[in-house]
Amino acid sequence: MAHVERIYTSGLRAGAELSVRHCGEEDCEPGHSYGPAVRDHFLVHVVLSGRGAFRSGGTDARLARGDGFLIRPSEVTCYEADRDNPWTYCWVGFDGTRAAALLELAGLAESSVFRHDRPDALHGCLRDLLEAGRGAACEEVATVGHLYRFLSQLIEARGASSPSPRAMSEEYALRAVRYIEGAYGTPVSVGAIAAHLGIDRTHLFRVFRRHLGLSPQEYLLEFRIRKACELLRHTALGVGEVACSVGFDRPAHFSAVFRARRGVSPREFRAKGDAE
């Protein structure tokens, strides 16, 4: 009987950048196969020894140690261990809002097959993930951390120094959103966001328009107002305290922006219990 070791976790949380679905490794029996089948998440396999075959669409590849393959959501795939020298592989299944962009940075936008010169390093990341998955309180944080390590190894090996313009543009947008959502309570400016990303304001504006359909300033204001609505609903903070908490230095300015975006004043919003 082939040795199999695996973990399963809880799956994607709403809005999560990355979430581990399952991870494992297997010493396959001769001819062991899976598929044709589809998945609802991304799945990466890395061959540690032996040989096997992977088929997906126009791809029909014979793989050995150091090779790997990516299965995308809703993609029909099939893979099979060699009958004379069956493979041993490790794998990780994951999803999340950043998953596709990170895989593209790793050179896997179009190709389903890759080569890595240090498969033991990738294996080490997933072994650590497996071990962390047996934990309790910090399981989710630890497993996602090891998944990031695994993906960073792929990115480094696949020449992430020159990602496609589309991948880089999406990555800038994601990083800008994370910056705003972490700093909205401070006097953050569009210039500060651009400086943090190392790009100019014009490029930042184009990136936001392309991926989010609005300007950085509009996103920042709307995010601040959404956070203000949460505070007005769920806390007893005064309007001035709410204004300061979401990054406005003057309550009057906050009230004017709030009314313009929600149609009522902050006090009226709280009194009526209006939904956003």
KEROFI-449263 format. One line per field, with one value per residue (C-alpha): residue number from 1; residue in three letters; z, x, y. Coordinates in steps of 0.5 Angstrom, whole numbers. Each point is the difference from the previous one (the first is absolute). Layout:
BEGIN
num	(NUM/...)
residu	(ALA/...)
up	(Z/...)
east	(X/...)
north	(Y/...)
% end
This chain:
BEGIN
num	(1/2/3/4/5/6/7/8/9/10/11/12/13/14/15/16/17/18/19/20/21/22/23/24/25/26/27/28/29/30/31/32/33/34/35/36/37/38/39/40/41/42/43/44/45/46/47/48/49/50/51/52/53/54/55/56/57/58/59/60/61/62/63/64/65/66/67/68/69/70/71/72/73/74/75/76/77/78/79/80/81/82/83/84/85/86/87/88/89/90/91/92/93/94/95/96/97/98/99/100/101/102/103/104/105/106/107/108/109/110/111/112/113/114/115/116/117/118/119/120/121/122/123/124/125/126/127/128/129/130/131/132/133/134/135/136/137/138/139/140/141/142/143/144/145/146/147/148/149/150/151/152/153/154/155/156/157/158/159/160/161/162/163/164/165/166/167/168/169/170/171/172/173/174/175/176/177/178/179/180/181/182/183/184/185/186/187/188/189/190/191/192/193/194/195/196/197/198/199/200/201/202/203/204/205/206/207/208/209/210/211/212/213/214/215/216/217/218/219/220/221/222/223/224/225/226/227/228/229/230/231/232/233/234/235/236/237/238/239/240/241/242/243/244/245/246/247/248/249/250/251/252/253/254/255/256/257/258/259/260/261/262/263/264/265/266/267/268/269/270/271/272/273/274/275/276)
residu	(MET/ALA/HIS/VAL/GLU/ARG/ILE/TYR/THR/SER/GLY/LEU/ARG/ALA/GLY/ALA/GLU/LEU/SER/VAL/ARG/HIS/CYS/GLY/GLU/GLU/ASP/CYS/GLU/PRO/GLY/HIS/SER/TYR/GLY/PRO/ALA/VAL/ARG/ASP/HIS/PHE/LEU/VAL/HIS/VAL/VAL/LEU/SER/GLY/ARG/GLY/ALA/PHE/ARG/SER/GLY/GLY/THR/ASP/ALA/ARG/LEU/ALA/ARG/GLY/ASP/GLY/PHE/LEU/ILE/ARG/PRO/SER/GLU/VAL/THR/CYS/TYR/GLU/ALA/ASP/ARG/ASP/ASN/PRO/TRP/THR/TYR/CYS/TRP/VAL/GLY/PHE/ASP/GLY/THR/ARG/ALA/ALA/ALA/LEU/LEU/GLU/LEU/ALA/GLY/LEU/ALA/GLU/SER/SER/VAL/PHE/ARG/HIS/ASP/ARG/PRO/ASP/ALA/LEU/HIS/GLY/CYS/LEU/ARG/ASP/LEU/LEU/GLU/ALA/GLY/ARG/GLY/ALA/ALA/CYS/GLU/GLU/VAL/ALA/THR/VAL/GLY/HIS/LEU/TYR/ARG/PHE/LEU/SER/GLN/LEU/ILE/GLU/ALA/ARG/GLY/ALA/SER/SER/PRO/SER/PRO/ARG/ALA/MET/SER/GLU/GLU/TYR/ALA/LEU/ARG/ALA/VAL/ARG/TYR/ILE/GLU/GLY/ALA/TYR/GLY/THR/PRO/VAL/SER/VAL/GLY/ALA/ILE/ALA/ALA/HIS/LEU/GLY/ILE/ASP/ARG/THR/HIS/LEU/PHE/ARG/VAL/PHE/ARG/ARG/HIS/LEU/GLY/LEU/SER/PRO/GLN/GLU/TYR/LEU/LEU/GLU/PHE/ARG/ILE/ARG/LYS/ALA/CYS/GLU/LEU/LEU/ARG/HIS/THR/ALA/LEU/GLY/VAL/GLY/GLU/VAL/ALA/CYS/SER/VAL/GLY/PHE/ASP/ARG/PRO/ALA/HIS/PHE/SER/ALA/VAL/PHE/ARG/ALA/ARG/ARG/GLY/VAL/SER/PRO/ARG/GLU/PHE/ARG/ALA/LYS/GLY/ASP/ALA/GLU)
up	(0/-2/6/0/5/-1/4/-2/3/0/-7/-2/5/-4/-2/2/-4/0/4/0/-2/0/0/0/-3/-3/-2/-6/-2/-7/-5/6/-4/2/-5/-5/5/2/6/3/2/-2/1/0/-1/1/-2/5/-3/-6/-6/-2/-5/0/-5/-1/-6/-5/5/1/4/2/7/5/6/0/-5/3/-3/2/-1/0/2/-5/-4/-2/2/0/3/1/3/-4/0/1/4/3/3/7/0/5/-1/2/-1/1/-2/2/-3/-2/-2/-8/0/4/-4/-6/3/1/-8/0/-3/-6/1/4/1/3/2/7/1/8/1/7/2/-3/4/6/0/-1/6/4/-2/1/7/2/-3/6/5/3/2/-5/-6/-5/1/0/-6/-5/2/-2/-7/-1/1/-5/-5/1/-2/-6/-2/1/-4/-6/-1/4/-1/-7/1/-5/0/2/6/2/-1/4/6/0/1/6/3/0/3/5/2/0/4/5/1/-2/8/-2/-4/-6/-7/-7/0/6/-3/-7/4/4/-7/-3/-6/-2/1/-7/0/6/-2/-7/4/5/-6/-4/6/5/-5/4/3/6/3/-1/3/6/1/-1/5/5/0/0/6/3/-1/4/6/0/0/5/5/4/-3/-1/-7/1/3/-6/-5/3/0/-7/-2/0/4/0/2/-5/-6/2/1/-7/-3/3/-2/-7/0/4/-1/8/5/5/6/-5/-2/7/2/-6/0/-8/-4/-4)
east	(0/3/2/-5/0/-4/-4/-7/-1/-6/0/-1/-2/-4/5/6/7/2/-3/2/-5/5/7/3/5/0/4/-4/-1/1/-5/-4/-4/-5/-5/-2/-3/-1/2/-3/6/8/4/8/3/8/3/6/2/-3/-4/-7/-4/-5/-5/-4/-3/6/5/2/7/4/3/6/3/0/-6/-6/-7/-6/-7/-5/-7/-5/6/-1/6/3/7/2/7/4/-1/8/2/-6/1/0/-3/-2/-6/-3/-8/-1/-5/0/-1/8/1/-1/5/5/0/1/6/2/0/-6/-5/-1/5/-3/7/6/8/3/7/-1/-6/3/-1/-8/-1/3/-5/-6/3/0/-7/-2/3/-4/-6/0/0/-6/0/5/-2/-3/6/5/-2/-1/7/3/-4/2/7/-1/-3/6/5/-4/0/7/2/-5/4/-5/4/-3/-8/-5/-2/-7/2/4/-6/-4/5/1/-8/0/6/-3/-7/4/3/-6/-4/6/1/-7/0/6/1/2/0/0/8/1/-3/4/6/-1/-1/6/-4/-2/-7/-2/1/-3/-6/0/1/-6/-5/2/-1/-5/-4/1/6/5/-3/-8/2/3/-6/-5/4/1/-8/-1/4/-4/-6/2/2/-6/-4/4/3/-2/6/-2/0/6/4/-3/3/7/0/-1/5/-4/3/-6/-7/-3/3/-1/-8/0/4/-5/-6/2/1/-5/-6/0/4/4/-5/-6/3/1/-7/-3/4/1/3/6)
north	(0/7/5/6/5/6/6/3/7/5/3/7/5/6/5/-4/1/-7/-6/-7/-5/-7/-2/-7/-4/-7/-6/-2/-8/-2/3/4/5/6/3/2/5/7/4/6/3/1/-7/0/-7/0/-7/-2/-7/-5/2/1/3/7/1/7/3/0/-2/-7/0/-6/3/-2/3/7/1/2/2/5/-2/6/0/-3/-3/-7/-4/-7/-2/-7/-3/-4/-8/-1/6/3/7/3/7/5/5/6/2/7/6/7/7/1/-8/2/6/-4/-6/5/3/-7/-1/-4/5/-5/-6/-6/-3/3/-2/1/-1/-1/-4/-2/7/0/-6/3/5/-5/-4/6/1/-7/1/7/-3/-5/6/3/8/2/-5/5/5/-5/-4/6/3/-6/0/7/-3/-5/5/4/-5/-1/7/1/-6/2/7/4/6/1/-2/2/7/-3/-4/6/5/-5/-1/8/1/-6/3/7/-2/-4/6/5/-6/0/8/3/3/4/6/-4/3/-2/2/-4/-6/1/1/-7/-4/4/2/7/3/0/-8/-1/3/-4/-6/1/2/-6/-5/3/5/6/5/-1/6/-3/-7/3/5/-6/-5/6/1/-8/0/6/-4/-6/5/4/-7/-4/5/6/4/8/2/4/-6/-4/5/0/-8/0/5/7/5/5/-3/5/-3/-7/2/3/-6/-5/4/1/-8/-3/6/1/3/-5/1/-1/-6/-3/2/-3/-6/0/-5/2)
% end
